[in-house]
């Protein structure tokens, strides 16, 4: 199965709490981890682990601030997803 995404903004590197971002209010975020990393939703106080070369789509509220633990994880705001 192929994942179809619609990018609605540029890729962002948001490493550490000081670089947290809402990705301009995006509700869907394509996340690509180039190394093992911890993704944190600061607003909700939640986190999850991603592994090297893993890709996911995160559904969040538009005001949720997120960040990664390293610069090796990339966030891209996307629109509607299928697949």
N, C-alpha and C positions, 0 to 999 in steps of 0.2 A: 504494500500500500504506500502511496506517495502522499506526503504532506504538502498541501497547497497553502501558501501564505501570501498576504498582501502587505508588504512593508509600507508603513505610513510615516516613517521618520528614519533618521540616520542611526547607525550602530553607536552604542554608548558603552564605555568602560566605566563602571561605577564600583571601584574597589574601596572598601572601608566605609565606616559610618559617616565620615566627613564628605564623602562623595555620593551619598544616597540620592536617589532620583525617583520621580514619579513617571519618567519618560513622557513628559508633557501630557500627563493624564491618560496615558494608554491603559486600556483594560486587558489587553492581550499582549504578552511579551514573548518573543522568540529568544530563548537563551541557549547559547552554545558555550560549553566549557572545554577549553583546550587542556585543562589539567583538573585534578580533583579539587573541588571547591565547595564552600558552604555559602548558600544563598540565604539572605535574611530579609524578611519583611519587617522593617522597623515599626511600622504603624500597628501591625497586628501582634508583634512580638513573637513571630514564628520563624522557623528556619528549616532548611532541608539540604541534604548532601547531593552534589552532582559528581559524576565520575568523568575522568578524562574522555574526551571525544563524545560526550553525551549531549544530546539536543532535546529540549522540551519546549512546550508552550505553557506559560504561566498565565492563568486567569486571575486578575486582581481588581480591586476597586480603583477608580481613577485617582484617588488621593493617596493610595498606598505608596510609601517610600521603600524602595528596595536597594540592596547592594550586594556585592560579592566580596569574598575575602581576599581575592587576588586580582591582578590585572589580566589574567588569562581567561576571564569569562566575559562574554560579549552579550549585550542586551539590545534587541531591536524591537521597537514598537510595531505591532502588526494589527491589521484589521481582522476581518472575518477569516476563520480557519476552516479547512475541510480536510478530511483524510484520517 
